[in-house]
Amino acid sequence: MDHPGATREAFIADLPPAVYDLWEPGDRKIAQLEMVVILQALVCRPDHFRERRGVWFIDNVAVLMTLIKGRSDSPDLEVMSGIIHALLFAYKTWIFWEGVPSKSNWTDSISRLGWNDPWFKSNGFTAQLTPFPAILWRLPIAAIIRAAEFL
């Protein structure tokens, strides 16, 4: 949102080790970590999304394709995609998922540097640590939609 009075917020994921236990075993969790931020933004700031339309730029092809198709061969991405789409349905929100080259993605620096990223500070963003909504991981889609009314 880039209009007068709009807030610029950055979300820094607070992922305890137990979150990694929810995911399939393996060394690399790049796609999962990129998708977590979308999920956390939807859960932590539902008022920013309810009954709105928007474009969300993503530089990770696996995440982009999962969100466009609504499914993935990766069990972790499949679960998160289901939760994200259920929340968007409950919020009556329409998102157009669009790919962007990594070098053009200004959010890359905060994802790597966290609180020490000079870009988000110099561009008027505030940042907050956001928890991972682990409880949503095991809920059926209908329950997530119902729970979204209370977020």
C-alpha atoms as one frame of an Amber mdcrd trajectory, in Angstrom:
protein
   0.000   0.000   0.000   1.702   3.104  -1.178  -0.711   5.956  -0.554  -0.881
   8.748   2.041  -1.371   7.348   5.511  -0.417   3.805   4.483   1.862   1.880
   6.766   4.875   0.006   5.514   5.433  -3.141   7.487   8.038  -5.864   7.349
   7.532  -9.210   9.030  10.500 -11.052  10.466   9.670 -14.698  11.060  10.171
 -16.119  14.520  10.556 -19.832  13.821  11.292 -22.042  16.804  12.993 -25.379
  16.092   9.645 -27.168  16.526   8.455 -25.636  13.228  11.143 -27.533  11.339
   9.794 -30.722  12.925   6.486 -30.131  11.109   8.266 -30.205   7.759   9.579
 -33.167   5.810  13.200 -34.107   6.599  15.896 -32.518   4.478  18.639 -29.937
   4.550  17.195 -27.196   2.366  14.024 -25.421   3.378  14.228 -22.335   1.152
  10.756 -22.684  -0.411   9.145 -23.429   2.955  10.781 -20.380   4.512   9.685
 -18.149   1.630   6.105 -19.393   1.908   6.027 -19.003   5.709   6.264 -15.225
   5.375   3.086 -15.110   3.280   1.267 -17.249   5.807   2.490 -15.149   8.719
   1.483 -11.879   7.074  -2.021 -13.216   6.466  -2.383 -14.398  10.056  -0.756
 -11.417  11.777  -2.468  -8.685   9.745  -5.802 -10.022   8.476  -7.219  -6.477
   8.495  -4.766  -5.563   5.714  -6.181  -8.275   3.481  -9.914  -8.640   4.175
 -12.082  -7.900   1.141  -9.176  -6.561  -0.898  -7.395  -7.308  -4.128  -3.684
  -7.166  -4.698  -0.552  -8.410  -6.378   2.032 -10.388  -4.442   5.479 -10.616
  -6.006   7.413 -13.815  -5.352  10.950 -14.672  -6.422  10.819 -18.385  -5.600
   9.472 -20.405  -8.540   8.404 -23.402  -6.414   6.356 -21.144  -4.124   4.935
 -19.175  -7.052   3.786 -22.306  -8.896   2.358 -23.832  -5.715   0.254 -20.743
  -5.032  -0.892 -20.417  -8.643  -1.853 -24.100  -8.917  -3.030 -24.415  -5.317
  -1.075 -27.643  -4.890   2.447 -29.064  -4.805   4.305 -32.372  -4.842   6.091
 -31.123  -1.720   3.936 -32.055   1.300   5.134 -28.958   3.194   4.233 -26.546
   0.397   0.944 -28.384  -0.157  -0.122 -27.822   3.456   0.907 -24.159   3.497
  -0.788 -23.508   0.162  -4.009 -24.996   1.512  -3.850 -22.813   4.603  -3.061
 -19.680   2.571  -5.889 -20.299   0.096  -8.323 -21.079   2.930  -7.424 -17.792
   4.647  -7.799 -15.838   1.408 -11.206 -17.451   0.853 -12.299 -16.632   4.384
 -11.042 -13.047   4.070 -12.751 -12.636   0.665  -9.375 -11.622  -0.709  -8.144
 -11.950  -4.270  -4.378 -12.131  -4.811  -2.624 -12.256  -8.167   0.644 -14.134
  -7.682   3.422 -12.742  -9.867   7.026 -13.818 -10.307   9.860 -11.353  -9.890
  13.610 -11.914 -10.419  15.480 -12.297  -7.120  17.734  -9.341  -7.917  14.642
  -7.122  -8.200  13.147  -8.330  -4.931  13.791  -5.739  -2.248  12.595  -8.136
   0.463  15.600 -10.388  -0.036  17.797  -8.205   2.117  15.507  -8.242   5.163
  15.077 -12.001   4.825  18.835 -12.394   5.084  19.780  -9.537   7.416  16.674
  -9.305   9.607  16.752  -6.341  11.975  20.124  -5.242  10.555  18.776  -4.583
   7.053  19.387  -0.909   6.242  16.949  -0.862   3.283  13.721  -1.344   5.230
  14.723   1.283   7.782  15.700   3.863   5.167  12.388   3.365   3.319  10.078
   4.003   6.260   9.180   0.429   7.147   8.482  -0.791  10.627   9.323  -4.383
  11.449   7.853  -6.844  13.849   8.718 -10.348  14.884   5.864 -12.667  13.939
   5.170 -16.111  15.356   4.534 -19.162  13.215   0.849 -20.168  13.394   1.644
 -23.835  14.071  -1.877 -24.636  15.235  -3.148 -24.152  11.671  -0.817 -26.886
  10.412  -2.965 -29.767  11.578  -6.446 -28.254  11.244  -8.781 -29.277   8.438
  -9.448 -26.575   5.829 -13.024 -26.017   7.057 -11.711 -25.321  10.570  -9.126
 -22.853   9.219 -11.849 -20.980   7.348 -13.944 -20.865  10.498 -10.978 -19.772
  12.653 -10.189 -16.954  10.201 -13.347 -15.181  11.383 -11.627 -14.649  14.745
  -8.261 -13.452  13.469
